Amino acid sequence: MKFSDTLRKSLFCLVLGCALLGCSEKKSSSLDKDDIHFAGFYSDYLQESGVVAAHEAVALSSLDPSEINALLARHGLTRDRMNRKIAAYKRNPELWRSVLLRVRVNILKKSDAGQ
């Protein structure tokens, strides 16, 4: 076997190994059921606090803890699961982006249904 053949095969294995390693390191941005529940919770939170009001006459309001607990319960989340999801979103911005896109879809659906 020639040295050039060995070098070529070694280089091919190195490139293939790096490509496979890169694929396995990539964090998934697909949403699990808790992400979907969180997106629903966050959509409702934004709407109920007045952040996404269609007209500027609506004042922003902060929700009290009992209202937040009711929203969490409605969406099948606990505070612990919510905090774990928030930590995951901080570590994985692509996942957070996917959640925000889901939030946008939720809000658009609700505003279309309300008109």
C-alpha positions in Angstrom: 0.0 0.0 0.0 1.4 3.4 -0.9 1.9 6.2 1.5 -0.5 8.4 -0.4 -3.3 5.8 -0.2 -2.8 5.5 3.5 -2.8 9.3 3.9 -5.9 9.6 1.8 -7.8 6.9 3.8 -6.7 8.5 7.1 -7.8 11.9 6.0 -11.2 10.5 4.8 -11.7 8.7 8.2 -10.8 11.9 10.0 -13.2 14.0 8.0 -16.0 11.4 8.4 -15.3 11.1 12.1 -15.5 14.9 12.6 -18.7 15.1 10.6 -20.3 12.3 12.7 -19.1 13.9 15.9 -20.5 17.2 14.9 -23.9 15.6 14.2 -24.1 13.9 17.5 -23.1 17.1 19.4 -25.9 19.1 17.8 -28.7 19.9 20.1 -32.1 19.2 18.8 -34.5 22.0 18.3 -37.6 19.8 17.9 -40.2 20.5 20.6 -41.2 17.9 23.1 -44.6 17.9 24.9 -43.3 20.1 27.7 -42.0 22.6 25.2 -45.4 22.7 23.6 -47.1 23.2 26.9 -44.6 25.9 27.8 -45.3 27.7 24.5 -49.1 27.5 25.3 -48.5 28.9 28.8 -46.2 31.7 27.5 -48.7 32.6 24.8 -51.5 33.0 27.3 -49.2 34.8 29.7 -48.3 37.4 27.1 -51.9 37.9 26.1 -53.3 38.1 29.6 -50.6 40.6 30.7 -51.4 42.9 27.8 -48.0 42.5 26.1 -49.4 41.5 22.7 -52.5 43.8 22.7 -53.6 44.8 19.2 -54.3 48.4 20.3 -52.3 50.6 22.6 -55.2 51.5 24.9 -54.6 48.2 26.8 -52.4 48.7 29.8 -49.8 46.2 30.7 -50.6 44.3 33.9 -48.5 41.9 35.9 -50.2 38.7 36.8 -50.3 37.7 40.4 -49.0 34.3 41.6 -52.4 32.7 41.7 -53.1 33.7 38.1 -49.7 32.3 37.0 -50.4 29.1 38.9 -53.8 28.8 37.1 -52.1 29.3 33.8 -49.5 26.7 34.6 -52.2 24.2 35.7 -54.2 24.9 32.5 -51.2 24.0 30.4 -50.1 21.0 32.5 -46.9 22.5 33.8 -45.5 22.8 37.3 -43.2 25.5 38.4 -40.4 23.0 38.7 -40.9 21.8 35.1 -41.2 25.4 33.9 -37.9 26.3 35.6 -36.2 23.3 34.1 -37.5 24.2 30.6 -36.3 27.8 31.1 -32.8 26.5 32.0 -32.8 24.3 28.9 -33.7 27.3 26.7 -30.8 29.3 28.1 -28.5 26.4 27.1 -30.0 25.9 23.7 -31.0 29.1 21.9 -32.2 27.2 18.8 -34.7 25.4 21.0 -35.9 28.7 22.5 -36.3 30.1 19.0 -38.5 27.1 18.1 -40.6 27.7 21.2 -41.0 31.4 20.3 -42.1 30.5 16.8 -44.7 28.2 18.4 -45.8 31.1 20.7 -46.2 33.4 17.7 -48.4 30.8 15.9 -50.5 30.3 19.1 -51.0 34.1 19.4 -51.9 34.5 15.7 -54.4 31.7 15.9 -56.1 33.2 19.0 -56.2 36.7 17.6 -57.6 35.4 14.3 -60.3 33.5 16.2 -61.2 36.5 18.3 -61.8 38.8 15.3 
